[in-house]
Amino acid sequence: MDDSQIIALYLQRDERAVSETDKKYNGYCMQIARHILRSEQDAAEVVNETFFAVWQSIPPNHPETLTGYIGRITRMLCLKRLRTAYTAKRGSGETALALEELSGCVRAAENVEQTLEAKELAQYINRFLRNLPAAERNAFICRYWYFHTIEEIAQQFGCTKSKVKSMLFRTRKKLREMLTKEGFL
């Protein structure tokens, strides 16, 4: 079943929407959750929470791309779980480390004005990523969206850990410079 048919089921409040979403997106959501949470059990729980959250949010929302919508919900639920139940054993510290690496580039939203600023910031970051060479963009997304370890990224792209660290450092530096120029820092 394609995404538009699945969205139509949600809009009709047909419970088959959840089972069709599970069939099509369980593996994708599990991959995101495993990389962030580093726990199979926690990942499975978050994926179930994701499908429930999608059921609750469509309608009123009508996503253009179901893949991105579901991926974003999965990621946010994983980060929420980490914030409320994070221990030193979980995630091998990779998620906290990745978020700390980015902290020099972006600030957290604390009020409505900052939330609106965060939306504008997201547009700048998306434009920044579109203008990066593919290797830099893919490494950046693997690290800061999917929370892959440096080792996993190096394996995936067939390069050394040192090269990945350097590439990410340079990309963060470029991002920081761009955001400073645009008045975000």
C-alpha positions in Angstrom: 0.0 0.0 0.0 1.4 3.4 -0.9 1.7 6.4 1.5 -1.3 8.3 0.1 -3.5 5.2 0.7 -2.2 4.8 4.2 -2.8 8.5 4.9 -6.3 8.2 3.5 -7.0 5.3 6.0 -5.9 7.6 8.9 -8.1 10.4 7.7 -11.0 8.0 7.6 -10.0 6.8 11.1 -9.7 3.2 9.7 -7.7 1.1 12.2 -6.1 -0.7 9.2 -3.9 2.4 8.9 -1.9 1.4 11.9 -1.3 -2.2 10.7 -0.4 -0.9 7.2 2.0 1.6 8.8 3.5 -1.2 10.9 4.0 -3.4 7.8 5.7 -0.6 5.8 7.6 1.4 8.4 8.4 -0.9 11.3 12.0 -1.6 10.1 12.6 2.1 9.3 11.4 3.2 12.7 13.3 0.4 14.5 16.5 1.5 12.7 16.1 5.1 13.9 15.2 4.0 17.5 18.1 1.5 17.8 20.7 4.0 16.8 19.4 6.6 19.3 18.5 4.4 22.2 21.0 1.5 21.8 18.4 -0.9 23.3 16.2 -3.3 21.3 13.5 -3.3 24.0 13.4 0.5 24.3 13.4 0.8 20.5 10.4 -1.6 20.1 8.5 0.4 22.8 9.2 3.7 21.0 8.1 2.3 17.7 4.8 1.2 19.2 4.5 4.7 20.7 5.2 6.2 17.3 2.4 4.4 15.6 0.0 5.5 18.4 1.2 9.1 18.1 0.7 8.9 14.3 -2.8 7.6 14.9 -3.5 10.5 17.3 -2.1 13.2 15.0 -3.6 12.3 11.6 -6.1 14.0 11.4 -5.8 17.0 12.1 -2.3 16.8 10.5 -2.0 15.8 6.8 1.7 15.0 6.2 3.1 15.4 2.7 5.6 12.6 3.1 4.7 9.8 5.5 8.3 8.6 5.8 9.6 12.0 7.1 6.6 12.4 9.3 7.0 9.0 11.0 10.8 9.3 11.2 10.5 12.7 12.9 8.0 11.4 15.5 10.2 8.3 16.1 13.2 10.5 16.7 11.4 12.9 19.0 10.0 10.1 21.1 13.5 8.6 21.4 15.0 11.9 22.5 12.1 12.3 25.0 12.8 8.9 26.4 16.5 9.7 26.7 15.8 12.9 28.5 13.5 11.3 31.1 15.3 7.9 31.6 18.9 8.4 30.4 21.6 6.5 32.3 25.3 6.2 31.7 24.8 2.6 30.4 22.2 3.5 27.7 23.4 4.8 24.3 27.0 4.4 25.2 26.9 8.2 25.6 26.8 8.6 21.8 23.5 10.5 21.7 24.5 12.9 24.5 27.9 13.3 22.8 26.3 14.1 19.4 24.0 16.6 20.9 26.8 18.2 22.8 28.8 18.5 19.6 26.0 20.5 18.0 25.3 22.7 21.1 27.9 25.2 19.8 25.9 25.6 16.7 22.3 25.8 17.9 20.4 26.9 21.0 17.3 25.3 22.6 13.9 27.1 22.3 12.5 28.3 25.6 9.5 30.5 24.6 7.2 31.2 21.6 9.6 33.7 20.1 12.4 31.2 20.3 10.2 28.5 18.8 9.5 30.7 15.8 13.2 31.4 15.5 13.8 27.7 15.7 11.6 27.2 12.6 13.5 29.8 10.7 16.8 28.2 11.9 15.6 24.9 10.6 15.1 26.4 7.1 18.7 27.8 7.2 20.1 24.5 8.3 18.2 22.7 5.5 19.5 25.1 2.9 23.0 24.7 4.4 22.8 20.9 4.1 21.5 21.1 0.5 24.6 23.1 -0.4 27.0 20.6 1.1 28.8 18.0 -0.9 27.0 14.6 -0.6 29.6 12.9 1.5 29.6 15.8 4.1 25.8 16.0 4.1 25.3 12.3 4.5 27.9 12.1 7.4 26.3 15.1 9.1 22.8 13.5 8.9 24.0 10.1 10.0 25.7 11.7 13.0 23.2 14.3 14.1 19.8 12.9 12.8 20.3 9.2 13.2 23.0 9.4 16.0 25.3 6.9 14.4 28.7 6.5 16.1 31.8 7.8 14.4 32.8 4.1 13.9 29.5 3.3 12.1 29.9 6.3 9.8 33.5 5.4 9.0 32.4 1.9 8.1 29.4 3.0 6.1 31.5 5.4 4.0 34.7 3.3 3.9 37.0 5.8 5.5 38.9 6.3 8.8 37.4 7.5 12.1 39.8 10.4 11.9 38.5 11.5 8.5 34.9 11.3 9.8 35.8 13.4 12.9 37.6 16.0 10.7 34.7 16.2 8.2 32.1 16.6 11.0 34.3 19.2 12.7 34.7 21.2 9.5 31.0 20.9 8.7 30.0 22.2 12.2 32.5 25.0 11.8 30.9 26.0 8.4 27.4 25.7 10.0 28.4 27.9 12.9 29.9 30.5 10.6 26.8 30.5 8.4 24.5 30.8 11.5 26.7 33.6 12.9 26.5 35.5 9.6 22.7 35.1 9.6 22.4 36.4 13.2 21.5 33.2 15.0 24.7 33.1 17.1 
